[in-house]
Amino acid sequence: MSRRATSEGEDRRAVTIRDVAAHAGVSVATVSRILSGSYPSAPATRSKVMKAVRELDYVANANARGLAGARSRSVAIIVTSVVSPHYAHVAQGVQTQAALEGKLCIVGTTGDDPERELATVQLMRQEQAECVILVGNVVNNDAYRERMADYARALAAAGSQLVLCGRPTLGPDVPALVVEYDNTGGAYAITSHLLSAGHRRILFLGRREGYTTPDSRVAGYRRALADFHVAHDPGLEIDGTMERSEGYRMIRERLAAGPADFTAVFAGNDLLAAGARQALREHGLRVPDDISMVGFDDLPTAADIDLTTVHVPHEELGRTAVRMALERGSGEAGTGHVMLGTHIVVRDSVRTLKPAPPRE
């Protein structure tokens, strides 16, 4: 039986790094290197070690269990990358609010690797962070929900609080707070803006089925089409991730296959829009004279290219996450859900089409 299965009220010996090594069938040195990230390891070995960490509920600082009621001086934020402007602005909001609360802000990155995420959460728990804020787009499947529930309960047992930022709720039985923004509403509004300007062939860039952020934006796009009685054409939805290079690739490949069969582009975020705009320009197409374009996020890039886009309150997401976590009672993990609004920022990237002449 794993140590996690032991009843909460039962005294038990603190799990050590030697226990993890024995459970995984590797050396103590190997466990130490993998948990510190200081040395490359074979994926199979890393997987065995991280499985042992989960099953034994190992925390490097065993005193963390005894500090459930202690006041901490830090909050932690874990993001996929600090290079992405989206994550950087959310992290800035966390840092700003943490400073106002007299807390140190600790930042960790995962590279979109679930095992690195687990190791980083464990490290933040070791550091006795008062809350751990997880940010970013995810695949919302059973494995993800189970992993998040494990994190939430482990952090709650150590007197900390899990906050999911821009991620879906886990339900009332999981001690996690959720702060998100209205992705679907923002996508609906920006698509409606294009439709109101007379556009009917709107190319959507950045579909990625199964991922919460693009799925929500596609849902808003489709709902707007339906409300304007415009037939949904799956061929106008292009798969891709949210990097600038992907926006460039999607438009370049589309135009290489034939003349533009769309009058407007809804880029899944502003970085995609910047890449798409470059590809259009290389094909002699101007925004908005030839092709209208909108984005999502309202990052500095959008202002640089005069892009109409959806404003996401990135810094307020981070600030709200910290406020919600610190408002709970000391050592008491809570639940709660806040949805922040989005709105359109109109610039000069959408051209109004002349209405078609009436049929005789």
Buried (B, 14 or more C-beta within 10 A) or exposed (E): EEBBEEEEEEEEEBBBBEBBBBBBEBEBEBBBBBBEEEEEBEEEBBBBBBBBBBBBBBBBBBEBBEBBEBEBEBBBBBBBEEEBBBBBBBBBBBBBBBEEBEBBBBBBBBEEEBBBBBBBBBBBBBBBBBBBBBBBBBEBEEEBBEBBBBBBBBBBBBBBBBBBBBBBBBEEEBBBBBBBBBBBBBBBBBBBBBBEBBBBEBBBBBBBEEBBBBBBBBBBBBBBBEEBEBEEBEEBBBEBBBBBEBBBBBBBEBBEEEEBEBBBBBBBBBBBBBBBBBBBEEBEBEBBEBBBBBBBBBBEBBEEBEBBBBBBBBBBBBBBBBBBBBEBEEBEBBBBBBEBEBBBBEBEBBBEBEEEEEEE
